[in-house]
Amino acid sequence: MDFGKKKILPNGWKLAEIQDLSLLEEMEKIVFERSAWARFSIQSHLEHHFAWLKEGVGYLFYVDLGDSLELLRIGILPSKRKSGEGETILRTLCEFSSKVLLEVSSRNPPALNLYHKLGFKELGIRKSYYGPGEDAILMEWAKTD
């Protein structure tokens, strides 16, 4: 299924394309600094999976797993955090599937708070996944009827 093009994205957001590689790389470095994905990783993702982009705001990378979507990366520029853009684009992603999976660092309370607010539930923990004392928290959002 082509989840990347099926629904209309919020105002200003678009399906990212290979032509957006340099912009995505620049934004990734600003958002994630030392843990930023390499250009090759971003390029590979664009060639095989889906990314949404809003220039000057942020981006989202995800994978279609068939019965669910997996959020791999969401980056909102520091100047646009707390603007509602992250919540808006995550709510949109949840509209595309009955289930969304993700992992998040235990040292990222703002992201954890947002995911909990949107109804994501914790499934498990990968101890010291990101390094000593920094666990990965596995989370799932499931559509309720």
Phi and psi restraints in degrees (value plus and minus 20) as a CYANA .aco file:
   2 ASP   PHI    -117.2   -77.2
   2 ASP   PSI      62.0   102.0
   3 PHE   PHI     -88.6   -48.6
   3 PHE   PSI     -40.7    -0.7
   4 GLY   PHI     -86.0   -46.0
   4 GLY   PSI     -47.0    -7.0
   5 LYS   PHI    -141.1  -101.1
   5 LYS   PSI     -21.2    18.8
   6 LYS   PHI     -91.7   -51.7
   6 LYS   PSI     -55.3   -15.3
   7 LYS   PHI    -141.5  -101.5
   7 LYS   PSI     142.9   182.9
   8 ILE   PHI     -99.6   -59.6
   8 ILE   PSI     113.3   153.3
   9 LEU   PHI    -105.5   -65.5
   9 LEU   PSI     138.3   178.3
  10 PRO   PHI     -78.3   -38.3
  10 PRO   PSI     140.8   180.8
  11 ASN   PHI     -68.1   -28.1
  11 ASN   PSI     102.9   142.9
  12 GLY   PHI      70.0   110.0
  12 GLY   PSI     -37.0     3.0
  13 TRP   PHI    -104.7   -64.7
  13 TRP   PSI     126.0   166.0
  14 LYS   PHI    -164.6  -124.6
  14 LYS   PSI     143.0   183.0
  15 LEU   PHI     -91.1   -51.1
  15 LEU   PSI     102.3   142.3
  16 ALA   PHI     -93.8   -53.8
  16 ALA   PSI     128.1   168.1
  17 GLU   PHI    -147.3  -107.3
  17 GLU   PSI     152.5   192.5
  18 ILE   PHI     -78.9   -38.9
  18 ILE   PSI     -48.0    -8.0
  19 GLN   PHI     -85.7   -45.7
  19 GLN   PSI     -36.8     3.2
  20 ASP   PHI    -111.8   -71.8
  20 ASP   PSI     -16.0    24.0
  21 LEU   PHI     -74.6   -34.6
  21 LEU   PSI     -69.9   -29.9
  22 SER   PHI     -83.0   -43.0
  22 SER   PSI     -60.8   -20.8
  23 LEU   PHI     -84.8   -44.8
  23 LEU   PSI     -65.0   -25.0
  24 LEU   PHI     -82.7   -42.7
  24 LEU   PSI     -60.1   -20.1
  25 GLU   PHI     -82.4   -42.4
  25 GLU   PSI     -64.0   -24.0
  26 GLU   PHI     -82.9   -42.9
  26 GLU   PSI     -65.2   -25.2
  27 MET   PHI     -85.5   -45.5
  27 MET   PSI     -60.6   -20.6
  28 GLU   PHI     -78.8   -38.8
  28 GLU   PSI     -62.5   -22.5
  29 LYS   PHI     -85.5   -45.5
  29 LYS   PSI     -57.2   -17.2
  30 ILE   PHI     -88.6   -48.6
  30 ILE   PSI     -64.7   -24.7
  31 VAL   PHI     -93.5   -53.5
  31 VAL   PSI     -66.4   -26.4
  32 PHE   PHI    -127.0   -87.0
  32 PHE   PSI     -25.3    14.7
  33 GLU   PHI      27.2    67.2
  33 GLU   PSI    -135.8   -95.8
  34 ARG   PHI     -87.1   -47.1
  34 ARG   PSI     -41.8    -1.8
  35 SER   PHI    -120.9   -80.9
  35 SER   PSI      -0.6    39.4
  36 ALA   PHI     -86.3   -46.3
  36 ALA   PSI     125.4   165.4
  37 TRP   PHI     -86.8   -46.8
  37 TRP   PSI     127.0   167.0
  38 ALA   PHI     -92.1   -52.1
  38 ALA   PSI     136.4   176.4
  39 ARG   PHI     -71.4   -31.4
  39 ARG   PSI     -63.5   -23.5
  40 PHE   PHI     -79.3   -39.3
  40 PHE   PSI     -60.8   -20.8
  41 SER   PHI     -85.8   -45.8
  41 SER   PSI     -60.9   -20.9
  42 ILE   PHI     -85.2   -45.2
  42 ILE   PSI     -64.8   -24.8
  43 GLN   PHI     -80.2   -40.2
  43 GLN   PSI     -66.0   -26.0
  44 SER   PHI     -80.7   -40.7
  44 SER   PSI     -61.8   -21.8
  45 HIS   PHI     -81.9   -41.9
  45 HIS   PSI     -65.7   -25.7
  46 LEU   PHI     -81.7   -41.7
  46 LEU   PSI     -54.3   -14.3
  47 GLU   PHI     -95.6   -55.6
  47 GLU   PSI     -45.0    -5.0
  48 HIS   PHI    -140.8  -100.8
  48 HIS   PSI     -35.1     4.9
  49 HIS   PHI    -157.2  -117.2
  49 HIS   PSI    -173.2  -133.2
  50 PHE   PHI    -143.0  -103.0
  50 PHE   PSI     126.5   166.5
  51 ALA   PHI    -164.1  -124.1
  51 ALA   PSI     121.6   161.6
  52 TRP   PHI    -135.1   -95.1
  52 TRP   PSI     127.8   167.8
  53 LEU   PHI    -161.9  -121.9
  53 LEU   PSI     120.0   160.0
  54 LYS   PHI    -149.9  -109.9
  54 LYS   PSI      89.1   129.1
  55 GLU   PHI     -76.9   -36.9
  55 GLU   PSI     115.1   155.1
  56 GLY   PHI      58.1    98.1
  56 GLY   PSI     -17.2    22.8
  57 VAL   PHI    -147.5  -107.5
  57 VAL   PSI     -82.0   -42.0
  58 GLY   PHI     155.6   195.6
  58 GLY   PSI    -188.3  -148.3
  59 TYR   PHI    -176.8  -136.8
  59 TYR   PSI     146.9   186.9
  60 LEU   PHI    -166.6  -126.6
  60 LEU   PSI     112.2   152.2
  61 PHE   PHI    -134.0   -94.0
  61 PHE   PSI     113.3   153.3
  62 TYR   PHI    -166.8  -126.8
  62 TYR   PSI     145.8   185.8
  63 VAL   PHI    -144.1  -104.1
  63 VAL   PSI     116.9   156.9
  64 ASP   PHI    -106.7   -66.7
  64 ASP   PSI      94.2   134.2
  65 LEU   PHI    -117.7   -77.7
  65 LEU   PSI     -10.4    29.6
  66 GLY   PHI      74.0   114.0
  66 GLY   PSI     -91.7   -51.7
  67 ASP   PHI    -112.9   -72.9
  67 ASP   PSI     -22.6    17.4
  68 SER   PHI    -179.8  -139.8
  68 SER   PSI     152.2   192.2
  69 LEU   PHI    -137.0   -97.0
  69 LEU   PSI     126.4   166.4
  70 GLU   PHI    -137.2   -97.2
  70 GLU   PSI      99.9   139.9
  71 LEU   PHI     -97.6   -57.6
  71 LEU   PSI      97.7   137.7
  72 LEU   PHI    -114.8   -74.8
  72 LEU   PSI     -53.3   -13.3
  73 ARG   PHI    -178.1  -138.1
  73 ARG   PSI     114.5   154.5
  74 ILE   PHI    -154.8  -114.8
  74 ILE   PSI     109.9   149.9
  75 GLY   PHI    -152.1  -112.1
  75 GLY   PSI     100.6   140.6
  76 ILE   PHI    -134.6   -94.6
  76 ILE   PSI     107.3   147.3
  77 LEU   PHI     -77.3   -37.3
  77 LEU   PSI     124.6   164.6
  78 PRO   PHI     -71.4   -31.4
  78 PRO   PSI     -58.4   -18.4
  79 SER   PHI     -91.2   -51.2
  79 SER   PSI     -33.6     6.4
  80 LYS   PHI    -130.2   -90.2
  80 LYS   PSI     -19.4    20.6
  81 ARG   PHI     -87.0   -47.0
  81 ARG   PSI     129.2   169.2
  82 LYS   PHI      47.1    87.1
  82 LYS   PSI      -2.2    37.8
  83 SER   PHI    -113.8   -73.8
  83 SER   PSI     -28.4    11.6
  84 GLY   PHI      74.0   114.0
  84 GLY   PSI     -28.0    12.0
  85 GLU   PHI     -84.8   -44.8
  85 GLU   PSI     -62.6   -22.6
  86 GLY   PHI     -81.7   -41.7
  86 GLY   PSI     -65.6   -25.6
  87 GLU   PHI     -82.5   -42.5
  87 GLU   PSI     -62.9   -22.9
  88 THR   PHI     -80.9   -40.9
  88 THR   PSI     -67.4   -27.4
  89 ILE   PHI     -93.3   -53.3
  89 ILE   PSI     -52.0   -12.0
  90 LEU   PHI     -88.4   -48.4
  90 LEU   PSI     -60.3   -20.3
  91 ARG   PHI     -80.7   -40.7
  91 ARG   PSI     -59.5   -19.5
  92 THR   PHI     -83.7   -43.7
  92 THR   PSI     -64.6   -24.6
  93 LEU   PHI     -77.2   -37.2
  93 LEU   PSI     -61.7   -21.7
  94 CYS   PHI     -84.8   -44.8
  94 CYS   PSI     -45.2    -5.2
  95 GLU   PHI     -90.9   -50.9
  95 GLU   PSI     -38.4     1.6
  96 PHE   PHI    -105.6   -65.6
  96 PHE   PSI     -27.9    12.1
  97 SER   PHI    -175.4  -135.4
  97 SER   PSI     143.7   183.7
  98 SER   PHI    -106.6   -66.6
  98 SER   PSI     -30.3     9.7
  99 LYS   PHI    -169.8  -129.8
  99 LYS   PSI     116.8   156.8
 100 VAL   PHI    -148.9  -108.9
 100 VAL   PSI     111.2   151.2
 101 LEU   PHI    -131.2   -91.2
 101 LEU   PSI     132.9   172.9
 102 LEU   PHI    -182.0  -142.0
 102 LEU   PSI     148.2   188.2
 103 GLU   PHI    -151.1  -111.1
 103 GLU   PSI     128.0   168.0
 104 VAL   PHI    -163.6  -123.6
 104 VAL   PSI     128.0   168.0
 105 SER   PHI     -88.6   -48.6
 105 SER   PSI     119.6   159.6
 106 SER   PHI     -84.6   -44.6
 106 SER   PSI     -35.2     4.8
 107 ARG   PHI    -116.9   -76.9
 107 ARG   PSI       1.6    41.6
 108 ASN   PHI    -144.2  -104.2
 108 ASN   PSI      49.5    89.5
 109 PRO   PHI     -76.4   -36.4
 109 PRO   PSI     -58.7   -18.7
 110 PRO   PHI     -79.8   -39.8
 110 PRO   PSI     -62.2   -22.2
 111 ALA   PHI     -87.2   -47.2
 111 ALA   PSI     -64.8   -24.8
 112 LEU   PHI     -77.8   -37.8
 112 LEU   PSI     -63.6   -23.6
 113 ASN   PHI     -81.7   -41.7
 113 ASN   PSI     -62.6   -22.6
 114 LEU   PHI     -84.2   -44.2
 114 LEU   PSI     -66.5   -26.5
 115 TYR   PHI     -81.4   -41.4
 115 TYR   PSI     -63.1   -23.1
 116 HIS   PHI     -82.9   -42.9
 116 HIS   PSI     -61.8   -21.8
 117 LYS   PHI     -78.0   -38.0
 117 LYS   PSI     -57.1   -17.1
 118 LEU   PHI    -103.2   -63.2
 118 LEU   PSI     -22.3    17.7
 119 GLY   PHI      79.2   119.2
 119 GLY   PSI      -9.5    30.5
 120 PHE   PHI     -90.3   -50.3
 120 PHE   PSI     121.6   161.6
 121 LYS   PHI    -133.7   -93.7
 121 LYS   PSI     124.8   164.8
 122 GLU   PHI     -97.6   -57.6
 122 GLU   PSI     109.8   149.8
 123 LEU   PHI    -121.3   -81.3
 123 LEU   PSI     -51.2   -11.2
 124 GLY   PHI     159.7   199.7
 124 GLY   PSI     159.7   199.7
 125 ILE   PHI    -153.4  -113.4
 125 ILE   PSI     117.1   157.1
 126 ARG   PHI    -125.2   -85.2
 126 ARG   PSI      83.9   123.9
 127 LYS   PHI     -80.8   -40.8
 127 LYS   PSI     113.4   153.4
 128 SER   PHI      30.4    70.4
 128 SER   PSI      12.6    52.6
 129 TYR   PHI     -82.2   -42.2
 129 TYR   PSI     -60.2   -20.2
 130 TYR   PHI    -113.7   -73.7
 130 TYR   PSI     -21.5    18.5
 131 GLY   PHI     119.5   159.5
 131 GLY   PSI     154.7   194.7
 132 PRO   PHI     -74.5   -34.5
 132 PRO   PSI     103.6   143.6
 133 GLY   PHI      57.5    97.5
 133 GLY   PSI     -17.1    22.9
 134 GLU   PHI    -138.6   -98.6
 134 GLU   PSI      77.2   117.2
 135 ASP   PHI    -103.3   -63.3
 135 ASP   PSI     136.4   176.4
 136 ALA   PHI    -118.5   -78.5
 136 ALA   PSI     108.9   148.9
 137 ILE   PHI    -122.7   -82.7
 137 ILE   PSI     101.4   141.4
 138 LEU   PHI    -107.5   -67.5
 138 LEU   PSI     111.8   151.8
 139 MET   PHI    -154.2  -114.2
 139 MET   PSI     137.0   177.0
 140 GLU   PHI    -161.5  -121.5
 140 GLU   PSI     118.8   158.8
 141 TRP   PHI    -132.8   -92.8
 141 TRP   PSI     112.6   152.6
 142 ALA   PHI    -148.6  -108.6
 142 ALA   PSI     114.9   154.9
 143 LYS   PHI     -84.3   -44.3
 143 LYS   PSI     116.9   156.9
 144 THR   PHI    -133.1   -93.1
 144 THR   PSI     122.7   162.7
